[in-house]
């Protein structure tokens, strides 16, 4: 007689079931562990790829930002140069106007206007011909009052400033609109 025959049948079935259950549980645990390792490796690989992608995006973003900063710096330098040129032209025109205004004030220069010698209805008392003692040759001219001359110079000063500002705006619009 064998030792197994001494164990009652129901215990033998129970022990065989427990052994089978232990075998299934062990294989499931081993499979679970192996799957965990594989899944962990996949997660690790995915995290590494994600990190590399983020690094590439960060590098591209930094390069783009650097390029935009360089463009901005270049534009600022160009605008500063244009502003300096505009300011120089404006101050030159203002200095010329001031000189002319000073010369008018000191009677160094007199503004005059041409008169129409053929117009007999103008009522001007200026003779059409020069006197014998004069050395002026050419058309008849009438001198303006210094106060009126100052007002005319002021008006031309404003006009010159407007033309300089217009030229600066046109240069800016041309530069902005031309493709590079």
Secondary structure, 3 states (H helix, E strand, C coil): CCHHHHCCHHHHHHHHHHHHHHHHHHHHHHHHHHHHHHHHHHHHHHHHHHHHHHHHHHHHHHHHHHHHHHHHHHHHHHHHHHHHHHHHHHHHHHHHHHHHHHHHHCCCCCCEEECCCCCCCCCCCCCCCCCCCCCCCCCCEEECCHHHHHHHHHHHHHHHHHHHHHHHHHHHHHHHHCCC
